[in-house]
């Protein structure tokens, strides 16, 4: 009876530890995805800023050309 109880406890312990291991793998994937999303957002913001500044410069040039 004692050996059976020990075996049952060992199996329960192994199952509980393996579930934590699987949870860590899926969690690390989401962290990598989040980092990629942040990088993509930063790139998009930089492109938008650059596009806006180019438009401003073009408008200023047009105004100066019209005045001449």
N, CA, C and O atoms as a Tinker XYZ file with bonds, in Angstrom:
   272  protein
     1  N      0.825000   -1.190000    0.000000    73     2
     2  CA     0.000000    0.000000    0.000000    64     1     3
     3  C      0.875000    1.262000    0.000000    63     2     4     5
     4  O      0.574000    2.225000   -0.705000    81     3
     5  N      1.945000    1.256000    0.780000    73     3     6
     6  CA     2.829000    2.402000    0.875000    64     5     7
     7  C      3.535000    2.653000   -0.464000    63     6     8     9
     8  O      3.715000    3.806000   -0.856000    81     7
     9  N      3.940000    1.582000   -1.172000    73     7    10
    10  CA     4.604000    1.722000   -2.468000    64     9    11
    11  C      3.644000    2.284000   -3.511000    63    10    12    13
    12  O      4.036000    3.091000   -4.354000    81    11
    13  N      2.396000    1.860000   -3.451000    73    11    14
    14  CA     1.393000    2.350000   -4.386000    64    13    15
    15  C      1.135000    3.846000   -4.164000    63    14    16    17
    16  O      1.006000    4.616000   -5.116000    81    15
    17  N      1.064000    4.229000   -2.912000    73    15    18
    18  CA     0.869000    5.639000   -2.587000    64    17    19
    19  C      2.059000    6.486000   -3.046000    63    18    20    21
    20  O      1.874000    7.598000   -3.542000    81    19
    21  N      3.266000    5.971000   -2.883000    73    19    22
    22  CA     4.479000    6.655000   -3.313000    64    21    23
    23  C      4.491000    6.811000   -4.834000    63    22    24    25
    24  O      4.848000    7.867000   -5.355000    81    23
    25  N      4.101000    5.758000   -5.533000    73    23    26
    26  CA     4.045000    5.792000   -6.990000    64    25    27
    27  C      3.009000    6.812000   -7.471000    63    26    28    29
    28  O      3.265000    7.569000   -8.408000    81    27
    29  N      1.870000    6.827000   -6.843000    73    27    30
    30  CA     0.817000    7.770000   -7.191000    64    29    31
    31  C      1.279000    9.215000   -6.948000    63    30    32    33
    32  O      1.025000   10.095000   -7.771000    81    31
    33  N      1.932000    9.447000   -5.856000    73    31    34
    34  CA     2.449000   10.780000   -5.550000    64    33    35
    35  C      3.509000   11.203000   -6.569000    63    34    36    37
    36  O      3.535000   12.359000   -6.993000    81    35
    37  N      4.385000   10.270000   -6.963000    73    35    38
    38  CA     5.440000   10.572000   -7.933000    64    37    39
    39  C      4.828000   10.931000   -9.289000    63    38    40    41
    40  O      5.294000   11.857000   -9.953000    81    39
    41  N      3.801000   10.211000   -9.697000    73    39    42
    42  CA     3.142000   10.510000  -10.976000    64    41    43
    43  C      2.468000   11.876000  -10.915000    63    42    44    45
    44  O      2.554000   12.654000  -11.865000    81    43
    45  N      1.807000   12.166000   -9.821000    73    43    46
    46  CA     1.135000   13.460000   -9.680000    64    45    47
    47  C      2.155000   14.599000   -9.708000    63    46    48    49
    48  O      1.902000   15.644000  -10.307000    81    47
    49  N      3.282000   14.405000   -9.074000    73    47    50
    50  CA     4.333000   15.417000   -9.061000    64    49    51
    51  C      4.899000   15.633000  -10.464000    63    50    52    53
    52  O      5.108000   16.774000  -10.876000    81    51
    53  N      5.144000   14.568000  -11.186000    73    51    54
    54  CA     5.666000   14.692000  -12.555000    64    53    55
    55  C      4.684000   15.421000  -13.461000    63    54    56    57
    56  O      5.089000   16.259000  -14.267000    81    55
    57  N      3.424000   15.116000  -13.340000    73    55    58
    58  CA     2.416000   15.776000  -14.174000    64    57    59
    59  C      2.316000   17.271000  -13.854000    63    58    60    61
    60  O      2.188000   18.096000  -14.760000    81    59
    61  N      2.372000   17.604000  -12.604000    73    59    62
    62  CA     2.266000   19.011000  -12.232000    64    61    63
    63  C      3.493000   19.799000  -12.702000    63    62    64    65
    64  O      3.356000   20.940000  -13.144000    81    63
    65  N      4.673000   19.214000  -12.614000    73    63    66
    66  CA     5.881000   19.899000  -13.073000    64    65    67
    67  C      5.908000   20.037000  -14.591000    63    66    68    69
    68  O      6.375000   21.051000  -15.111000    81    67
    69  N      5.421000   19.047000  -15.293000    73    67    70
    70  CA     5.424000   19.126000  -16.755000    64    69    71
    71  C      4.443000   20.192000  -17.241000    63    70    72    73
    72  O      4.686000   20.833000  -18.263000    81    71
    73  N      3.347000   20.386000  -16.527000    73    71    74
    74  CA     2.401000   21.421000  -16.949000    64    73    75
    75  C      3.024000   22.808000  -16.820000    63    74    76    77
    76  O      2.724000   23.684000  -17.631000    81    75
    77  N      3.873000   23.031000  -15.834000    73    75    78
    78  CA     4.565000   24.311000  -15.710000    64    77    79
    79  C      5.557000   24.503000  -16.847000    63    78    80    81
    80  O      5.731000   25.614000  -17.349000    81    79
    81  N      6.201000   23.422000  -17.249000    73    79    82
    82  CA     7.161000   23.515000  -18.344000    64    81    83
    83  C      6.459000   23.901000  -19.638000    63    82    84    85
    84  O      6.977000   24.725000  -20.392000    81    83
    85  N      5.306000   23.330000  -19.909000    73    83    86
    86  CA     4.567000   23.681000  -21.121000    64    85    87
    87  C      4.066000   25.113000  -21.057000    63    86    88    89
    88  O      4.049000   25.808000  -22.073000    81    87
    89  N      3.669000   25.553000  -19.907000    73    87    90
    90  CA     3.167000   26.917000  -19.759000    64    89    91
    91  C      4.285000   27.920000  -20.039000    63    90    92    93
    92  O      4.019000   28.973000  -20.620000    81    91
    93  N      5.506000   27.634000  -19.652000    73    91    94
    94  CA     6.614000   28.543000  -19.901000    64    93    95
    95  C      6.908000   28.655000  -21.387000    63    94    96    97
    96  O      7.205000   29.748000  -21.868000    81    95
    97  N      6.836000   27.568000  -22.119000    73    95    98
    98  CA     7.112000   27.618000  -23.548000    64    97    99
    99  C      6.098000   28.485000  -24.279000    63    98   100   101
   100  O      6.478000   29.302000  -25.117000    81    99
   101  N      4.851000   28.326000  -23.984000    73    99   102
   102  CA     3.847000   29.121000  -24.676000    64   101   103
   103  C      3.936000   30.585000  -24.256000    63   102   104   105
   104  O      3.653000   31.471000  -25.062000    81   103
   105  N      4.316000   30.849000  -23.034000    73   103   106
   106  CA     4.438000   32.218000  -22.549000    64   105   107
   107  C      5.618000   32.928000  -23.205000    63   106   108   109
   108  O      5.526000   34.116000  -23.517000    81   107
   109  N      6.717000   32.224000  -23.416000    73   107   110
   110  CA     7.884000   32.850000  -24.033000    64   109   111
   111  C      7.603000   33.195000  -25.488000    63   110   112   113
   112  O      8.146000   34.174000  -25.999000    81   111
   113  N      6.771000   32.415000  -26.164000    73   111   114
   114  CA     6.410000   32.729000  -27.538000    64   113   115
   115  C      5.629000   34.032000  -27.602000    63   114   116   117
   116  O      5.838000   34.847000  -28.500000    81   115
   117  N      4.738000   34.223000  -26.656000    73   115   118
   118  CA     3.944000   35.446000  -26.683000    64   117   119
   119  C      4.818000   36.660000  -26.377000    63   118   120   121
   120  O      4.569000   37.743000  -26.906000    81   119
   121  N      5.819000   36.501000  -25.549000    73   119   122
   122  CA     6.729000   37.615000  -25.259000    64   121   123
   123  C      7.481000   38.011000  -26.520000    63   122   124   125
   124  O      7.663000   39.197000  -26.795000    81   123
   125  N      7.916000   37.022000  -27.283000    73   123   126
   126  CA     8.626000   37.317000  -28.530000    64   125   127
   127  C      7.694000   38.005000  -29.517000    63   126   128   129
   128  O      8.106000   38.925000  -30.224000    81   127
   129  N      6.453000   37.568000  -29.568000    73   127   130
   130  CA     5.473000   38.201000  -30.453000    64   129   131
   131  C      5.231000   39.643000  -30.045000    63   130   132   133
   132  O      5.130000   40.527000  -30.895000    81   131
   133  N      5.138000   39.877000  -28.751000    73   131   134
   134  CA     4.913000   41.239000  -28.260000    64   133   135
   135  C      6.081000   42.144000  -28.627000    63   134   136   137
   136  O      5.882000   43.300000  -29.000000    81   135
   137  N      7.301000   41.619000  -28.523000    73   135   138
   138  CA     8.468000   42.412000  -28.872000    64   137   139
   139  C      8.446000   42.758000  -30.358000    63   138   140   141
   140  O      8.765000   43.883000  -30.743000    81   139
   141  N      8.069000   41.787000  -31.192000    73   139   142
   142  CA     7.989000   42.049000  -32.631000    64   141   143
   143  C      6.951000   43.120000  -32.927000    63   142   144   145
   144  O      7.181000   44.007000  -33.748000    81   143
   145  N      5.815000   43.035000  -32.261000    73   143   146
   146  CA     4.757000   44.023000  -32.473000    64   145   147
   147  C      5.233000   45.425000  -32.082000    63   146   148   149
   148  O      4.950000   46.399000  -32.779000    81   147
   149  N      5.959000   45.520000  -30.960000    73   147   150
   150  CA     6.477000   46.817000  -30.531000    64   149   151
   151  C      7.439000   47.384000  -31.567000    63   150   152   153
   152  O      7.386000   48.572000  -31.886000    81   151
   153  N      8.311000   46.537000  -32.087000    73   151   154
   154  CA     9.276000   46.998000  -33.083000    64   153   155
   155  C      8.547000   47.464000  -34.333000    63   154   156   157
   156  O      8.889000   48.498000  -34.906000    81   155
   157  N      7.537000   46.697000  -34.761000    73   155   158
   158  CA     6.776000   47.078000  -35.952000    64   157   159
   159  C      6.054000   48.408000  -35.742000    63   158   160   161
   160  O      6.016000   49.242000  -36.647000    81   159
   161  N      5.486000   48.608000  -34.562000    73   159   162
   162  CA     4.794000   49.863000  -34.271000    64   161   163
   163  C      5.761000   51.028000  -34.318000    63   162   164   165
   164  O      5.426000   52.091000  -34.841000    81   163
   165  N      6.964000   50.841000  -33.774000    73   163   166
   166  CA     7.956000   51.906000  -33.792000    64   165   167
   167  C      8.351000   52.261000  -35.219000    63   166   168   169
   168  O      8.514000   53.436000  -35.549000    81   167
   169  N      8.504000   51.250000  -36.057000    73   167   170
   170  CA     8.875000   51.495000  -37.447000    64   169   171
   171  C      7.777000   52.272000  -38.159000    63   170   172   173
   172  O      8.053000   53.210000  -38.907000    81   171
   173  N      6.532000   51.875000  -37.922000    73   171   174
   174  CA     5.406000   52.564000  -38.554000    64   173   175
   175  C      5.339000   54.020000  -38.092000    63   174   176   177
   176  O      5.109000   54.918000  -38.902000    81   175
   177  N      5.540000   54.255000  -36.797000    73   175   178
   178  CA     5.520000   55.625000  -36.282000    64   177   179
   179  C      6.624000   56.467000  -36.912000    63   178   180   181
   180  O      6.395000   57.620000  -37.277000    81   179
   181  N      7.814000   55.897000  -37.041000    73   179   182
   182  CA     8.921000   56.638000  -37.643000    64   181   183
   183  C      8.614000   56.976000  -39.096000    63   182   184   185
   184  O      8.914000   58.075000  -39.564000    81   183
   185  N      8.011000   56.021000  -39.807000    73   183   186
   186  CA     7.667000   56.284000  -41.205000    64   185   187
   187  C      6.630000   57.395000  -41.305000    63   186   188   189
   188  O      6.724000   58.259000  -42.176000    81   187
   189  N      5.649000   57.374000  -40.418000    73   187   190
   190  CA     4.622000   58.419000  -40.435000    64   189   191
   191  C      5.237000   59.786000  -40.143000    63   190   192   193
   192  O      4.916000   60.769000  -40.811000    81   191
   193  N      6.116000   59.849000  -39.150000    73   191   194
   194  CA     6.762000   61.113000  -38.801000    64   193   195
   195  C      7.574000   61.633000  -39.985000    63   194   196   197
   196  O      7.527000   62.817000  -40.319000    81   195
   197  N      8.305000   60.739000  -40.598000    73   195   198
   198  CA     9.128000   61.125000  -41.733000    64   197   199
   199  C      8.244000   61.637000  -42.873000    63   198   200   201
   200  O      8.558000   62.643000  -43.509000    81   199
   201  N      7.166000   60.952000  -43.117000    73   199   202
   202  CA     6.241000   61.345000  -44.172000    64   201   203
   203  C      5.653000   62.728000  -43.895000    63   202   204   205
   204  O      5.513000   63.545000  -44.805000    81   203
   205  N      5.314000   62.978000  -42.649000    73   203   206
   206  CA     4.766000   64.286000  -42.272000    64   205   207
   207  C      5.789000   65.385000  -42.483000    63   206   208   209
   208  O      5.455000   66.449000  -43.004000    81   207
   209  N      7.025000   65.146000  -42.088000    73   207   210
   210  CA     8.052000   66.173000  -42.243000    64   209   211
   211  C      8.337000   66.435000  -43.715000    63   210   212   213
   212  O      8.597000   67.575000  -44.100000    81   211
   213  N      8.291000   65.417000  -44.526000    73   211   214
   214  CA     8.509000   65.598000  -45.960000    64   213   215
   215  C      7.389000   66.455000  -46.538000    63   214   216   217
   216  O      7.641000   67.339000  -47.357000    81   215
   217  N      6.153000   66.198000  -46.115000    73   215   218
   218  CA     5.025000   67.001000  -46.590000    64   217   219
   219  C      5.182000   68.457000  -46.175000    63   218   220   221
   220  O      4.921000   69.356000  -46.974000    81   219
   221  N      5.603000   68.702000  -44.942000    73   219   222
   222  CA     5.788000   70.070000  -44.456000    64   221   223
   223  C      6.841000   70.789000  -45.282000    63   222   224   225
   224  O      6.662000   71.949000  -45.653000    81   223
   225  N      7.923000   70.112000  -45.565000    73   223   226
   226  CA     9.002000   70.713000  -46.342000    64   225   227
   227  C      8.502000   71.033000  -47.750000    63   226   228   229
   228  O      8.804000   72.095000  -48.294000    81   227
   229  N      7.735000   70.109000  -48.337000    73   227   230
   230  CA     7.201000   70.338000  -49.681000    64   229   231
   231  C      6.258000   71.544000  -49.690000    63   230   232   233
   232  O      6.298000   72.354000  -50.615000    81   231
   233  N      5.416000   71.664000  -48.670000    73   231   234
   234  CA     4.498000   72.788000  -48.585000    64   233   235
   235  C      5.260000   74.098000  -48.463000    63   234   236   237
   236  O      4.901000   75.085000  -49.105000    81   235
   237  N      6.304000   74.118000  -47.649000    73   235   238
   238  CA     7.112000   75.330000  -47.479000    64   237   239
   239  C      7.769000   75.712000  -48.805000    63   238   240   241
   240  O      7.832000   76.890000  -49.158000    81   239
   241  N      8.255000   74.714000  -49.533000    73   239   242
   242  CA     8.884000   74.984000  -50.822000    64   241   243
   243  C      7.871000   75.537000  -51.812000    63   242   244   245
   244  O      8.179000   76.450000  -52.578000    81   243
   245  N      6.658000   74.984000  -51.795000    73   243   246
   246  CA     5.616000   75.464000  -52.704000    64   245   247
   247  C      5.256000   76.923000  -52.378000    63   246   248   249
   248  O      5.057000   77.739000  -53.278000    81   247
   249  N      5.177000   77.227000  -51.103000    73   247   250
   250  CA     4.837000   78.593000  -50.701000    64   249   251
   251  C      5.920000   79.564000  -51.153000    63   250   252   253
   252  O      5.616000   80.654000  -51.636000    81   251
   253  N      7.154000   79.181000  -51.001000    73   251   254
   254  CA     8.226000   80.061000  -51.404000    64   253   255
   255  C      8.274000   80.208000  -52.925000    63   254   256   257
   256  O      8.609000   81.281000  -53.427000    81   255
   257  N      7.949000   79.158000  -53.658000    73   255   258
   258  CA     7.917000   79.220000  -55.117000    64   257   259
   259  C      6.785000   80.123000  -55.593000    63   258   260   261
   260  O      6.950000   80.862000  -56.563000    81   259
   261  N      5.649000   80.073000  -54.925000    73   259   262
   262  CA     4.501000   80.882000  -55.295000    64   261   263
   263  C      4.797000   82.350000  -55.039000    63   262   264   265
   264  O      4.406000   83.199000  -55.841000    81   263
   265  N      5.464000   82.668000  -53.964000    73   263   266
   266  CA     5.792000   84.054000  -53.598000    64   265   267
   267  C      6.769000   84.667000  -54.591000    63   266   268   269
   268  O      6.725000   85.873000  -54.833000    81   267
   269  N      7.628000   83.876000  -55.153000    73   267   270
   270  CA     8.658000   84.397000  -56.089000    64   269   271
   271  C      8.027000   84.740000  -57.352000    63   270   272
   272  O      8.702000   85.193000  -58.276000    81   271
